C-alpha cells in the first residue's frame, strides 16, 4: 500500500453514553395560494374555456382577481419559496457534522476529545478539547488498524519462530495477536528434528519489538484482572489471558483443573471437591502476585453437574506465560 486515500481521519474519544446528533432544521414550509374559481361560460356559447392554473408560491400574484372579481392582488400571506442550503461536503462537511454531533443534548455531560486531520496535508481540520487527557475509547482500534495497514500492508503475515543461540532457545511471537497455545505445540513439533540433538539450557522470550510496559496507560485507574483488559507484548498467547476449566473427578477427589496456556505460570491452590449429585457450587478466585497469577479453586462440583465452570482472566506477564507454555510443550514432546 503506497499511500492512503486523501480522507480526513476522525478520531473520537467518548467516555459515557452515546447520543444521536440532533436533526437538522429544514427551511420553513411555503404556502401556496389556492386556485381561484372560474365562472362557467354561458350555455349559449359552446366555446371551450381554458382550465385554471394554480399559481405557485414563487410566481407573482399581482393583478390576479380575487373571489369578488375586483382584480386587486390577493397575495396576503404568500411568500416566495426558499430553497434549502446544499449539504456541506469534504472537509467543511466534516466540521459541520462534528459540531452537530457534539451539540447533541445526550453529550452535554460527557467528556469528549477529538482531533480530525487531513491525511494528505497534515492540516488540522477540527478539534475539540485536543489537549485534555482522557482514557482512549474502544474506537481507538480504528486508528490502530489504519496505521498497521499503512505501515505493514494488507499482505503482511505475522510469524512466530524458535531460534537457538548457543544453548539458549529464543522464542519470538513476532507481535502476532492471534498466537495460541496450540500454535506453540505445532511450532515445537516442527522444530523437533533440529532440537533433538541439542542441549537447551535456557528459554528466552523475545520482547524486543515492543517498548514500554505490558499494560497500556490508564489501566491502573481500575483494579481488575478482567480478560478484556489484557496486556500487550511481542509474544502473547491466547489473547493475553489464562483460561481455567473445572471438571468433576471421582467422588471425594479434588476437581480436575485445566489451564490454558499450560505450564507453571499460574500458582494453583485447588481446594475444590468432587461430590455426588448435580451441585455446582464452586468458583475460582484470582490474584496477581509478582508477575504471576495465583488461582484459588474452592467449592463443590457434582459428578452429574450439567455446568462446567470456566473462568478467564488476564495474565500479568504475557512473556512469562508464553515461556512457561513453551517449556510445557517441549517437555510433552520429549
N, C-alpha and C positions, 0 to 999 in steps of 0.2 A: 504494500500500500504506500504509494508515493506521498500522497497528501490527502488531508481530509477535505471534503467539500466546504465551500465557503458558507458556513452557517454560524449562527450565534448560539453558543452553548450556555444554557441557563441552568445554574446550579442553585437549588433551593434547599435551605436547611430550615425545617419547621419542627418545633417541639410543641406538641399539643394536638388538638383536633384540627381536622382539615375542613374547610368550608368551600362551597361552590362560589364562584365570582358572581357579583350582582348582575342582574340582567341589564343590558344596555338600553338607555332611554331612546325611544323612537320619536320621530317627528310627529307633532300633533295631527290628528286626523283632519282632513279637509272636508268642508261641507259643500255639497253640490246643490244647485238651485233646481227645484222640481220643474219639470216641463209645464209650460202654460197650456191650458185647454184651448183648443181651436174650435171656433164656432162652425157648425156644419154648413155646407153650401146649400143654397136654396134648391128645393127639389126640382124646380122647373129647369134648372141648369144641370146638366149631366157631366159637365167638365170635371175631370179628376182633380183633386186637390193634393198638394204636397204634404207628406207626413211631417208632423212637428219634430224637430230635433232638439233633444235636451241639451241645454248649454252646459259646458263643463266649467269646473271651478277656475280653470286657467283662462277661460275666454271672457272678454268684456261683456257685460250685460247692459251697457248704456244704450238707451233707446228701446229696450225690449218692453213691449206693452205688459202692464200688469193685468190682474183679473178684471179691473174696471175698464180696461181699454184706454187708459189715459195716455199711454205712450211714454210715461216717465220711467226712468231707470228704476228697477226693483232689485237692487243688489245689496240690500241691507243684510249684514251678517255673512256675506260671501267673501271668502279670502282666496288669494292665489295659492296654488299647490306648492308645497315646499318639498323638494327632493331631499332624501336623507343623504348625509355625507358619505362618500365612499369609504369602505373599511381601509384602515391603515395596513400597509404591508411592509415586508422587510424589517429593518432594524427599528423603524418607528412603530411598527406593529408589535414588536417585542416589548418596547417600552410601555405602550398603551395597555397591552394585555397584562403586564406585570403590575402596573398601577391599579388596574381594575381588580386583579386577584387579591392584592394585599389591602384593598379598601373594603373587602367583604366584612360584614359585622362578625362573622364567625371567627375571624382572626384578630379581633380587637385586642384580646388579652393574650395573644400568642407571640412568643419570641421568634423573630424571623431574621435571617441574614441571607442576603442574595448578592451575587455578582454575576453579571452577564457580559461576556467578552466576545468580540468579533474575532473568530479564529484566524481569519486571513490577515488581519492588520494588528491584532493585539489591542485594539481600542476598546476601552470600557464603554459598553452600551447602556447598562443600567446597574445601579447598585442601591441597596437598602441595608443599612447597618453593616457595612462590609468589614468593620474592624471590631465588632462585638464577638467575643469568644463564646461559641456555642458548641455543644456536643453534636457531631455530624448526625444527620438523619439517615435512614436506610437508603434514601435515593442517592447517596454518595457513590454507590456501586455503579451508577451510570457513568460518572466521570472516570472511575477506576477502569471500567471495561473499555471505554473510549480510548483512554491513554494506552492500555495494553494492546489494543488493536492497532493503534497508530505506531507504537514502538516495535511490537513484535510481528505484526501482520497476521492475517486470518489463517495462514497455513502453518503457523508455529505449533510445535508439539513439545510438551514437557517430557523430559527424560530423566528418570531416576537411574542411578548407577552405583556399582560397587567397584572399588579400586584398591589394590594392595600397594602400600608404601612401606617396604621392608616387611616387618611382621605386623604392621598396623592395617586394619581393614577400614577404609573410609567409605562412609555411606552418605550419599547426597540425593535428596529428593528432587533437586532441580526446581524447587518452587512449585511443584505440582499440587494444586489444591484438591485434587481428586485421588491422591495416593491413599491406598488402603493397606491394611494388614495382610490381606490375601496377595496383594501385589508384591509385598516383601517376600512372602513364601515363594512366589514364582521367580522373583529375582535371584533368590538363593539357589533355587533348583537350576536355573540357567547358568549360574556361576560355579556350580558344584564340581564339574570336571577340572576347572582351573584352580579351585581351592583345595582339592582332595589331597594334594601332596605338600600343602603349605602349612606352616605353623602360624596360627593367628595369636598374637599377643594381646593387642588392644583393639577396641572398636571406637572409632571416632565418627561423630555425626557432623557433617559439614553444614555450617550455618553462615558461611562467609558471604553469601549472596544477599543477606538481609541485614540491615543495620538497625540499631535501636532495640528497645525491649520487646518481648514477645506479646505483651498485652498492649493494645492501642491506647492512645491518650484518652482520658476520661473514664476508663473502666474502673478506676479507683473510686469513682463517685458512688458506686453501688457495690456492696459486699455480697457477691454471689458467685457460684461456680456453675451457673446455668450453661447448658450446652450451646445456646445461641450467642453466648459471649466468649467464644473460643479465642485462643491465642493464635498468633501467626508465626511464620518462620520459613526457612528454606526447606526443611524436612519435617512435614507434618502428616501424621497418619490419621485416617478416619475423621477428617474434618476437625482435628484437634480435640477429640472427645474420647472418653472412656465409657464403654457400654457394659453394664453389669446385668447379667441374666441369671435368674434363680429358678431352679427346678427341684422337685422333691427327690430325696434319696430313699433309702429303706426306712421304715418306721423306726423312730428312735435315733436315727443317724442325722448328722448335720445336712443341711440342704446343699445341693450342688451349685457352685458358683462358676460361671464362665465369664471371663474378662476379654474384651476386645478394645484395644490391641492386647495380645497376650504378653506375658513377661512379668518381671518383678517391679515394674514402675510403681504400681499401687500396693500399698501395705494393707493386707486384708485381715480383718478380725471377724471371723464367721461364727456368730452365736445363734444362727437360725437353726431350728429343729424341724425335722420331718415328723408329722403325726398322721394318724388315720383320719379319714374323712375328707371333706371338701373345704376346710378352713384355709383362708389365705390372708392371715393377719401377720404380715411380715413386711419389712421395709429396709432401705439402705440409707445410712447416713454417711455423708462425705465431708471431709475436712482437708483443706490444703495445708501442707506442712513441709516447708523447706524444699519446694520444687517438686514434691511428690503429692499424691492423693492418698489419703487414709480412708479406708472403707470399713464401716461397721454394719454388719448384717445381723439383725435380730428380729425375732418373732417366730411364728409357726406357719408351716405350709403343709397342707394335707396332700396325701398321695393322689387323691382324686380331685384336687382343686382344678377348676377349669382355667383359672387365670395363672399365667406365668409372669411374675413381676419382672419388669425391665426398667432400669434406671440409667440415664445418660447424663454425664457431667463433663465439663471441660477439664482438660489436663493443664496443670500449671506450667509444665515444661515440655513442649512438644518434642524437642530434640532428645530429651532423656527418655521419653516414652517410645520414640522411634528406635533408639539404640537398644532399649530393652526388648522390643519386639523382634529386632534383627537377631539378637542373641538367642532368643527363644526359637526362632526359625532355624538358625544354624545348629542348635542342639538337636532339634527334631529331625534335621536332615543327616545327622551323624557326623 
